[in-house]
């Protein structure tokens, strides 16, 4: 699919975005092993989260979808059934990594795979941690999907993450729900804590001591009424668009502002962005509020260390902002970007260069000088939703009409992205 984008004169209005993808995945998976019915409002419309629902159905979990409301009939810790065939995670690394923690405890064998992109994403870290707990997992070349998981009676462990990863942390904590005793995960830096919050909402015993998270096994999880806040990662593209395009003023309603994710707003404010948060509230343990953003002159900055882990999903669109800023942007400690849906270091630098923007590819990041202009170009999503959306933003300030090839990739997280962006641009 080709998407043509013309320069915009302003980005303005008020929008509500789809539900947070990270939270939607977690609510659905925990609901499946809880007892009783869970009703989830504003569930993500993204294809990844619906891959999770398809896998749960294949495991015998009743799932009903009514627009953005999802109703899940919990089967309890011991109620999942062997799937009739291969579980299909689609393009979703979240699905395969987090669900594997639950599958590792089942009294049956499961095979789970996904599309061509997912087949290139390494799973060694979840395989190693689950093997320590007693599961047996086979993979292509000992690390790539499809995974063949031989469930087992799991034992609790104290696991130290070698690299910060909310998905690997969640995988281990989910597996720990089935083990007798306490399972803990210690993080090198703090990652998003949606799993800890969601588990506590469903009734699990969760202890958080600095960077060590512990769950007690065999809890009684109970179905809940839940509402997913709007996705801050999706909001990032519209925030960037309003910051870049002169004359813009935009309000994004009901956005999830979890402190482990809100580093984005702190970083943008530090660059000089005019951003204000209003109407703060709490839904199911998650902080929610409206974000008002206006066009701003940005200073630039550096992303490294713990900040890299906090902003890992937003780096593609922050790279676009960096090129237009006064001082540019340097990204370090981001080697994890090379094993996302694409090698995001390479694909970001590639598209920036197509638009006439100087950018240096580093082994663990990129260096982008500031005060640069974007020229119209033929751009490529490379099948990656965040690359498609990041360069849609860049195209809004290009010197003419740009074209994004593979624009359908945006539907992985935000099926209505192009319509929403078009409705705001004038």
N, C-alpha and C positions, 0 to 999 in steps of 0.2 A: 504494500500500500504506500502510495506517495502522499505526502502532505505538503502543500504549498503554504508558505507563511510570508506575509508582507510586513514591512516595518509598521509599528504602532505609534500613534501620537499620544496615547495615554492608556493606562490600565486602571480601571475604576469600577466601583460597585461594591456589593456585599454578597459573599458566597458562603455556602456550607459545603464541605467536602466529604467524600466517602469515609467510612469508619477506618480507624487505624488498623493496618494490616497485621502488625506484630501482635496486637492485643486480640484481634479476631482469631488468629491461629490458636492462640493459647486458650481462649475461652472455649473454643469448639473442642479441642483435645481433652481439656479437663472435664468439660461437660459430658463427654462420651464415657468417662470412667467414674463419673459421679452417680449417685442414686437419685432417681426422680428426674423431672423435666426441667430443662434450662431454656429460657427464652432470651435471645440476644437481639437487641435492637441496634440498628445502624451497623450491621455486620458489613465488613468490607465487600465492595463489589468486584474487587480484583480477582483475576483468574487464579492466582496462587492460593488465595483463601478458599476458593471453591474446589481446588484440587484437594485441600485438606478435607472438606466435606465429602467429596467423592471417596476418598480413602476410608473415612469413618463408616460410610454406608456399606462399603465392601467388607468391613469388619463386623457387620450386623447391627450397626447403630442406627436407630430411626432418626432421620433428618428431614425436616420440612423447611422449605424456603418460600417465604412470602415477601417478595421484593427485597428489602434490606433487613427484614426480620427473619431470624433463623430459630427454629425450635428443635431441640435435640433431646431425645429420650435416653437418659443415662443408663448404661448397662452395669455400672458398678465396676470395681477393680477386677473382678473375675468373670465378667460377662461377655467379653469380646469373643467373636467366632472366627474360625479360620476363613480367610478369603478364598473365593473360588478360583482366583487367578492372580496375576501380577498386580500389585498396587501401583497406580500411576500418580506420581507426584507432580507431573507436568514440568513446569519450569521452576518449581518451588524448592529452593534449598531449605527454607524454614520447615516445610512439610516433612521432607525426608530426614532431616537431622533431628528434629524434635520428636516426631512420631516414633523414630527408632528406639527412643528411650522406653516407650510404652510397649512396643513390639518385642523388645528384648526380654520382657517378663512373661510373655504369653506361653501357654503350654502347647504351642504349635509352631510350625515353620512358616515364615513369610518371606516373599520376594517383593522388593520395592525398587522402582526405577523412575525415570522421567524422560524428558525430551533430550534432544541432542546436546543442548547446552548443559543441562544438569548432568549428563553422562560424563562431562569433562571436569566436574567439580569434585575435589578430593574430600573423602569422608574418613580419612585415617584417624583424626582426633576423636570422633565419636566411636569408631571401632575399638580404639585402644581403651577408652574409658569404660565402655560397656563390657569389653573382655575382662577387665579387672573385676567387674561385678559378677562374672560367671557366664555371660552370654557368649555364643559362638557366631561370628559373622564372617561370611565370605564375600569378596568383592572382586571385580575385574581389576587385574593388575594390583591386587591387594589394597586398593584404595578408592576405586571409581565405581559408581552405580553401573548395573544393578547390584543391590545388597541382598544377600540371602541370610536371614536372621533366624537362628535356631534358638527359640526362647528357652529360658531356664529359670530355676529358682535363684533369684539374685541375692547377693550379699551386699550389705552396706559398705561404703568406702569413704575415705577422706581424700577427695580428689583436688589436686592443685592444677589449675589451668595453666598450660605453658604460654598461651596467648589469649588475651581477652576475647571472649566470644559468647554473646548472650544465647546463641543457638546451642552451642556445646554445653554450656551451663544448664540450660533448660533440659536438654537430653538426659543429663546425669540426674538432675532433680526429679524428672518424671520417672526414671528408672527407680530412684530411691523410694518412691511412693509404694513400690511393690516389695521392697526388701524389709526384713525384720530388723528393726533398729534404726539408727540415725545415719543418714548419708549427708555429707557436706561437700561443698565446692568452695574453694578459695580462689579469688580472681587476682591477677596481677594489677589490674586497674578496674575501676567500677564500670560495669556495663549496664545496659538498660535492665530495669528490675520489674518488668511487667509480670514475669513468671511468679516472683515472690508475692506480689500483690494479689494476683489472681488466685494462687493456691490458698492464700489466707482467706480470700472471699468465699471460696468453696468449702472452707472448714478444715484445711490442713494445718498442722502445727509447723510453723516456719519461724526460725530464729535467724536474725541478721546481726552479725557482730563484725562491724567494719566491712572487710571484704570477704568474710566467710559466711556462707549461707547454708543452713542446715534444715533438712526436712526429716520428720519422723515417719517411718514406714507404716503401711497399712492403716491410713486414716479413714474415717468415714467422710466422704465428700458428698455434699448435698447440692442438688440442682438449685439454680438461682435465676432471678430476673436481673438482667444486665444491660447496660447501654455502652456501646463503644464510642469513645470520643472521635472527632475527626482527626485524620492522620497528619501529624506535623511534618512527616517526610514528604507527603503530597503537597502540603502547604508551602514547603520550601521553594517550589518552582514558581508559585504565584507571588511569594514574598520577593524573590529575586527579580521577577518581571516588573513588579511595581517599583522596586529600588532602581532598576536600570532605566526605565522609560520616563522621560521628563513629563511633569504634569500629572503623575499618577497618585491616586489615593484609594486604598483598598481595605475593606474589612473582611476578615475570615472568621466565621462564627464557630464556636464550640470546639476549639482545637485542643487536643490532648497536650498538656504542659508538664508531663512527668519530669521531675528534676534531672533524671538521667538522660533525657532527650532534649531538654530545653537549653542545652549548651549552644544549640544553633542560634537562639535569640540573643544569648549573651555575646556570642562571637560576632554576630551581625551588628549589635549595638556598639561593640568595641571597634568595629570598622567605621562607625559613624552613621549607621542606619537610624532613621527616625521610625521607631517601632514602639507601640504602646499596647499593653495588655489590660483588658477590662473585663468585668463581670466574672471574676474568678469563682469557681465552685468545685465541688468534689463529687465524682460519680464512681461508685464502687471502688473507692480507694485511689482513683486516678484524678489528678488535678486537671481542670478544664477551664478555658477562658476564650474570649474573643481577642483577635489580634488586629490592630490598626497599623498600616504601614503606608509611608509616603516616599516618593522619589527622594533620593539622598545622594550626596557626593560621598563616596566611600574612600577610606584611607588605604585599605589593603591589610595584610597581616600574614601570620605564619600558623600553620596547623601541624603540631607534632606531639609526641608523647601521649599522655592520657587524653588530650583533646582530639587526637586522631581517632581513637576508639569511640569517642562520643559522637563524632561527626562523620563516621565512615560512609554512611549512605548519602550524605548531602555533599560530599566532596565534588562530584561532577558539576553540580550547578554552582557551587562556590568557586570553582575554577573559572566559570564564565564571569562571575562577578569580579574575580581577581584581575582578569585582563582589563576590565574597564575601570578599576580602582586607581588611585594615585600611585601607590607603592607596589602594586602587584601582590601575588600570593605565592607562598612556598608551602608545599605539603611534604612532610617527612613521616617515617614510621608507618607507612600505609601499604606495605607489601600485601596485606590482606586484599587490597583492591584487585590484585592480579588474578584472584580465584573467585571472583564474583560471576555474575551472568556472562560477563566478558572480562578480559583484562582491562579494567577501567582506567588504569594509568595510560595504557596504549591508546584506547579508543577516545579518551578525552583529548589527548595531545593530537591525535590524528585529525579530529574534527576542528579543533582550534586552528591548526595549520591550514586546513581547507578554507577557513574564513580569514586567512591572512594574519593570524595572531601568532606571534612568536611564543613558543613553549618548549621547555626542555624536559625530556623524560628522564627521571632518576630511577635507580633500582627500587627505591621504596617510596616514590612519590613523583612530584613534578615541581618545576619552577616556572612561573609565569610573570613576566614583567608587566607593569601597569601602564596606564595611559594609552591603551591600544584601541583601535577601531575594528569593528567587524565588517567584513565585506560579504555580500550575498554569495552563497555557495550551494553545491550539491553535497548534502550531509548524509551520514549513514548511522542508523541506530545500532547496527551490528546485532540486532535481535535483543537489545538490552533496553528495558523500559526507562531506566534512569538516564541513559544516554539520549534516547529519543526526546524526553521531556526537557533535559538540560539544554539541548541545542535548539529546541523550539524557543526557549527564552532568549538565547543568543540571537536568533533570527529576527526577533522583534526590534532589535536596534541595528540590524545590518543595513548595508547601503542599497538594498533592493530586495526582490523576492528570492527567498531561499526555498530549497526542497529537502524534506527529510524522507529518505528511503527507509522502508521497514518501519513506518510510523505505527503500524498495528501493535508493535511491542509495548506501547504504553498501556495496553489493556491488561497486562500482567498485574499492575497495581491500581490502575485508574482508567477503566473503560471509557469514561466520559471526558477524558482530559482535553481532547481537541475541541469539543463543543464548548466546554467551560472556558477555555482560553479564548476562543473566538468570541464568546459573549462578553468578555471583559475588555477586549482590545478595541480601540477606536482610532 
